[in-house]
Amino acid sequence: MKNRFKWFASVATLSLLLGCNGGGSGDSPDIDPSKLNNQAPIAIAGVNQNVKVATRVKLDGTGSVDKDHDLITYQWQFESKPQNSQATIHNPRQCQRPF
C-alpha cells in the first residue's frame, strides 16, 4: 500500500507539472537571446549652453547613438528651472526641441 501511494503521488505531481507547463509561471515573458547583451543608448544632447533669461534654447538629441541599433526615443524634461520660470517644452518626445 505504501509503494502504491508513492507511485500515485509521483504520477499526480508529474501530471500537474506537465499541465502547468513545467510548473513555471505562465506570465513570464520569453527571453530574446539577442537582447541579453543589450547596451544602453548614449544620450548626446548637444553642447552645454549658458543663456540669458528669455533666450530661445534649442535641445538637439540627433547625436545620440545606440550601439545595438535599437530605436531611440526622446523625453525632454527640466531637471530644474529658475524660480517663477514659465519655460515649457512642447512635444518633449521629438529629437529637436526649442523652448
PyMOL commands that set and color helices and strands:
alter all, ss='L'
color gray80, all
select helices_A, chain A and resi 2-19+21-23+33-35
alter helices_A, ss='H'
color red, helices_A
select strands_A, chain A and resi 58-60+96-98
alter strands_A, ss='S'
color yellow, strands_A
deselect
rebuild
show_as cartoon
